[in-house]
Amino acid sequence: MRVIIVGTAYPYRGGLSAFNERIAYEYLSQGHEVEIYTFSLQYPGFLFPGKTQYSEEPAPEGLTIYRKVNSCNPFNWIKVGREIRKKRPDLMITKYWLPFMAPCLGSIERLVRKNKHTRVISILDNIIPHEHRIGDKIFSKYFVGATDGFVAMSKSVLGDLGLFDTKKPRQFCPHPLYDHYGKILPKEEAKNIIGIDSNTRYVLFFGFIRTYKGLDLLFDAFADSRLKEMNVKLLVAGEFYGDPKPYMDQIDRLGIQDRVVLKTDFIPDSQVNRYFSAADIVAQPYKSATQSGVTQIAFHFEKPMLVTNVGGLPEIVPDGKIGYVVEPDSRSIADALVLYFKEEKEASFTEGVKEEKKKYAWTEMTKAIEQVMK
């Protein structure tokens, strides 16, 4: 097939780029022709909560990436849509994560489909965003109406899709494994590289820090005296997407300064392996969720996980086999962490992760897309 992916890719950074580039490699490995159309402008600067949208890493090798899509310019959408329409790809894939992108992506999709040849399939991160804004439902409805079919990465998102459409083909396929972040390092070596105490055990919170991800719940959990007595610290690795002051004030108020290690710059791809390799367990204390790429990085690095019972997280973390599923409150989180370290569950949970990760091959995602096309 000729495949065109429209969405975030290099020089942009983060999980969206990682996903689109990785699925492009998967299609290439299967013998297909692949191009990516990424953004010349993804977000206006005032809408972007982080420090920069751009990667400082080298460009991915072997991928054809065009920077042509302006998310805010309707004339650009017409130009790009006509260009892709003329190329007559067999498959065009879009990744939908935010209603802000619906006018841009939906308009391009409508133009491309006029060639009566290209199948337009969207992989849904969310259909209803975590942080609600005026116009979300109208924009998502517009996007859904422009798309031939869908692959949702959590059952909750598949359910949300039903609010906008009940007839178009759809499949559920869990988020595939993020397997491109390098090799697993010996734990002590990883701690030395980061510059943290090699004799301390660490709970890792990884990724952009946003309100719905519940880092405040994890801070409250670490105020539990039982964890202090166990020589366990919290390693926070990721950039603040919002005001850091409430978090800093909470650390001071709880008196946990000596048990929280903050590495709150963006973590480039080449350094991800050191943080996961250093961790004893990965915690995702989310207050709301659909799915998360962090779990798939944890699978790659064969790390036990603690997740909350929200969205699609319990679907991919079997409770008691590879980690814990708990309610999104600080007491439940603290109890599970205490149990994990007290009963020394790391070895048995790690074996469970090694077995469970086999389910999340990228071929499963391309198969799901193929089923929707048919």
C-alpha positions in Angstrom: 0.0 0.0 0.0 0.8 3.6 -0.2 0.3 5.0 3.3 0.3 8.7 4.4 0.2 9.7 8.1 -1.0 13.2 8.9 0.0 14.4 12.4 2.8 15.1 14.8 6.3 14.0 13.9 9.8 15.3 14.0 10.9 18.0 14.6 8.1 18.0 17.2 8.8 16.0 20.4 6.7 13.9 22.7 4.5 10.8 22.6 2.4 11.8 19.6 5.6 12.1 17.5 6.9 8.8 18.9 3.7 7.0 18.0 3.4 8.3 14.4 7.1 7.6 13.7 6.9 4.1 15.2 3.8 3.1 13.2 5.5 4.5 10.1 8.5 2.2 10.7 6.1 -0.7 11.2 4.4 -0.1 7.8 7.9 0.2 6.2 9.0 -3.1 7.7 5.9 -4.7 6.1 7.0 -3.4 2.6 4.6 -0.5 2.3 5.4 3.0 1.0 5.1 5.6 3.8 5.1 9.4 4.1 4.3 11.6 7.0 2.8 15.1 6.7 3.5 16.9 10.0 2.9 20.4 11.1 4.6 23.6 10.0 2.6 25.1 12.9 1.2 22.7 15.4 0.0 25.0 18.2 0.2 28.8 18.4 2.8 29.6 21.1 0.3 31.0 23.5 -1.7 27.7 23.5 1.4 25.5 24.2 1.9 25.0 28.0 5.5 23.6 27.8 8.8 25.2 27.3 9.2 24.2 23.6 7.4 22.0 21.1 10.6 21.0 19.4 13.0 18.1 19.8 16.7 18.5 20.2 17.3 14.9 19.1 18.6 13.9 15.6 15.9 13.3 13.0 14.6 9.7 12.8 16.4 7.8 10.1 14.7 6.4 7.0 11.4 8.3 7.3 10.0 10.7 4.7 8.5 13.7 6.7 7.1 16.8 5.2 6.4 19.9 7.3 3.4 21.2 5.5 0.3 21.4 7.8 -0.7 24.6 9.5 -3.3 23.9 12.2 -4.7 27.4 12.1 -4.8 28.3 8.4 -7.9 27.0 6.4 -6.2 27.9 3.1 -3.3 25.6 4.1 -5.8 22.8 4.8 -7.2 23.1 1.3 -3.7 23.0 -0.2 -2.6 20.0 1.8 -5.8 18.2 1.3 -5.7 18.6 -2.5 -2.0 17.6 -2.6 -2.7 14.3 -0.7 -5.8 13.7 -2.7 -3.8 13.8 -6.0 -1.3 11.3 -4.5 -4.1 8.8 -4.1 -2.7 6.9 -1.1 -4.5 3.7 -0.3 -4.6 4.6 3.4 -4.4 7.9 5.2 -4.0 7.7 9.0 -4.7 10.6 11.4 -4.1 10.6 15.2 -6.9 12.4 17.0 -6.1 13.7 20.5 -7.6 17.2 20.9 -10.7 18.9 19.5 -8.6 21.9 18.6 -7.2 19.9 15.7 -10.6 18.8 14.4 -11.1 21.7 11.9 -7.7 21.2 10.4 -7.6 17.4 10.3 -11.3 17.0 9.5 -11.0 19.4 6.5 -8.0 17.7 5.1 -9.8 14.3 5.4 -12.9 15.6 3.6 -10.8 16.8 0.7 -8.7 13.6 0.5 -11.8 11.4 0.4 -13.1 13.1 -2.7 -10.7 11.0 -4.8 -13.0 8.0 -4.0 -9.9 5.8 -3.4 -8.2 6.7 -0.1 -9.5 5.1 3.1 -9.2 7.6 6.0 -8.7 5.9 9.4 -8.2 7.7 12.7 -6.4 6.3 15.7 -8.2 7.8 18.7 -6.3 8.9 21.8 -9.3 10.7 23.1 -12.6 11.8 21.6 -13.6 13.8 24.7 -10.5 15.5 26.2 -9.4 15.4 29.8 -9.5 19.2 30.1 -12.8 20.4 28.7 -13.2 23.5 26.6 -16.1 25.3 24.8 -16.7 23.8 21.4 -15.2 20.4 22.1 -18.3 18.4 21.1 -18.9 20.4 18.0 -15.3 20.0 16.8 -15.2 16.3 17.5 -18.5 15.8 15.7 -17.0 17.5 12.7 -13.9 15.3 12.8 -15.9 12.1 13.2 -18.1 13.0 10.2 -15.0 13.3 8.0 -13.4 10.0 8.9 -14.1 6.5 7.3 -13.3 4.4 10.4 -11.6 4.4 13.8 -9.2 2.5 16.0 -9.6 3.3 19.7 -6.8 2.5 22.1 -9.1 2.1 25.1 -12.6 0.7 25.6 -13.7 4.0 27.3 -12.8 6.0 24.1 -14.6 3.4 22.0 -17.6 4.1 24.2 -17.2 7.9 23.9 -17.1 7.5 20.1 -20.7 6.2 20.3 -21.8 9.7 21.4 -20.9 11.0 17.9 -21.4 8.0 15.6 -22.7 4.4 15.9 -22.4 3.1 12.4 -18.9 3.7 11.0 -16.5 0.7 11.4 -14.3 0.7 14.5 -11.9 -1.5 16.4 -10.4 -1.6 19.9 -6.6 -2.1 19.9 -4.5 -1.3 23.0 -1.7 1.1 22.7 1.3 -0.8 21.3 4.7 -1.1 23.0 7.0 1.9 22.9 10.2 -0.1 22.1 12.5 2.5 20.7 13.8 4.2 23.9 17.0 2.1 24.1 18.1 -0.8 26.2 17.5 -1.7 29.8 20.4 -0.5 31.9 21.5 -2.1 35.2 19.7 -0.3 38.0 22.8 0.9 39.8 24.3 2.2 36.5 21.1 4.1 35.7 21.0 5.7 39.2 24.7 6.8 38.9 24.0 8.4 35.5 21.1 10.4 36.8 23.0 11.3 40.0 20.7 9.8 42.6 21.5 7.5 45.6 22.2 4.0 44.5 21.0 2.6 47.9 17.6 4.1 47.7 14.5 2.5 46.1 12.5 4.7 43.7 8.9 5.1 42.6 8.9 6.8 39.1 6.4 9.3 38.0 7.1 10.0 34.3 5.8 12.3 31.7 4.3 15.8 31.3 2.9 17.0 34.6 -0.8 18.0 34.2 -3.5 18.3 36.7 -5.4 15.2 35.7 -2.3 13.0 36.1 -2.6 13.2 39.9 0.9 14.0 41.0 -0.6 15.7 44.0 -2.1 12.4 45.1 1.3 10.8 44.9 2.8 13.6 47.0 0.2 13.0 49.6 0.9 9.3 49.6 4.6 10.0 50.2 3.7 11.8 53.4 2.8 8.4 54.8 5.4 7.5 57.5 5.5 3.9 56.4 7.2 4.8 53.1 9.7 7.0 54.9 10.8 4.1 57.1 11.3 1.9 54.0 13.9 4.2 52.4 11.7 4.8 49.4 11.8 8.1 47.3 9.7 9.5 44.5 11.5 10.3 41.3 9.5 12.8 39.2 10.8 13.0 35.6 8.9 15.3 33.2 8.1 18.8 32.4 5.4 20.9 34.1 2.5 21.7 31.8 1.2 24.4 34.1 2.1 26.4 37.1 4.6 24.4 39.3 4.0 26.5 42.4 1.1 24.5 43.8 3.3 21.4 43.7 6.2 23.1 45.3 4.0 24.5 48.0 2.6 21.0 48.6 6.0 19.5 49.0 6.9 22.1 51.6 3.6 21.7 53.4 4.0 17.9 53.6 7.6 18.1 54.6 8.7 15.6 52.0 11.5 17.6 50.4 14.1 15.0 51.2 12.0 12.2 49.7 11.2 13.7 46.3 13.7 14.0 43.5 12.6 16.5 40.8 13.9 16.2 37.3 11.4 18.5 35.7 12.9 19.4 32.4 11.7 17.6 29.3 13.3 14.1 29.1 14.6 13.5 25.6 14.2 10.1 24.0 17.9 9.3 24.4 17.6 9.6 28.2 14.3 7.9 28.8 16.0 4.5 29.5 18.0 5.7 32.5 14.9 6.8 34.4 12.9 3.7 33.8 15.9 1.5 34.5 16.5 3.3 37.8 12.9 2.7 39.0 11.6 -0.1 41.2 8.0 0.6 40.2 6.2 3.1 37.9 3.3 5.0 39.3 0.4 6.6 37.3 -2.0 8.1 39.9 -4.2 9.6 37.2 -7.6 11.1 38.2 -8.9 10.5 34.7 -7.5 8.7 31.7 -8.1 6.9 28.4 -4.9 5.1 27.9 -1.2 6.1 28.4 2.0 5.8 26.5 3.8 5.7 29.9 2.5 2.2 30.6 3.8 1.0 27.2 7.3 2.4 28.0 7.1 0.6 31.4 6.3 -2.6 29.5 9.3 -2.2 27.3 11.6 -1.7 30.3 9.9 -4.5 32.2 8.8 -2.4 35.1 6.0 -3.2 37.5 3.3 -0.5 37.6 0.8 1.1 40.0 -2.2 2.7 38.1 -5.5 4.0 39.3 -8.9 2.6 38.4 -9.8 5.1 35.7 -10.3 4.9 32.0 -8.4 2.2 30.1 -5.6 1.8 32.6 -7.0 -1.3 34.4 -7.4 -2.9 31.0 -3.7 -3.3 30.5 -2.4 -3.6 34.0 -3.7 -6.9 35.5 -4.0 -6.3 39.2 -1.8 -8.5 41.3 0.1 -9.9 38.3 2.3 -7.0 37.0 1.3 -4.4 39.6 -1.6 -2.8 41.3 -4.8 -1.1 40.3 -6.0 1.2 43.1 -8.6 3.9 43.6 -7.5 7.5 42.8 -6.9 8.5 46.4 -3.7 9.0 48.3 -4.4 6.3 51.0 -5.0 3.6 48.4 -1.8 4.6 46.6 0.2 4.6 49.8 -1.2 1.2 50.9 -0.3 -0.4 47.6 3.3 1.0 47.6 3.8 -0.2 51.1 2.6 -3.6 50.2 4.8 -3.7 47.1 8.0 -2.9 49.0 7.1 -4.9 52.2 6.4 -8.1 50.3 9.2 -7.5 47.8 7.0 -8.0 44.8 9.5 -6.6 42.2 10.8 -10.0 41.0 7.4 -11.7 40.6 5.7 -8.7 39.0 8.6 -8.2 36.6 8.1 -11.8 35.3 4.5 -11.0 34.9 5.4 -7.9 32.8 7.7 -9.9 30.6 4.8 -12.2 29.7 2.1 -9.6 29.4 4.1 -7.3 27.1 3.9 -9.9 24.3 0.3 -8.7 23.7 1.3 -5.2 22.5 3.1 -5.7 19.2 2.8 -3.0 16.6 1.5 -5.7 14.1 -1.7 -5.8 16.3 -2.3 -2.1 15.5 -1.8 -2.5 11.8 -4.1 -5.5 11.8 -6.8 -3.5 13.6 -6.4 -0.7 10.9 -6.7 -3.4 8.2 -9.9 -4.7 9.7 -11.5 -1.3 9.8 -10.5 -0.7 6.2 -12.2 -3.9 5.2 
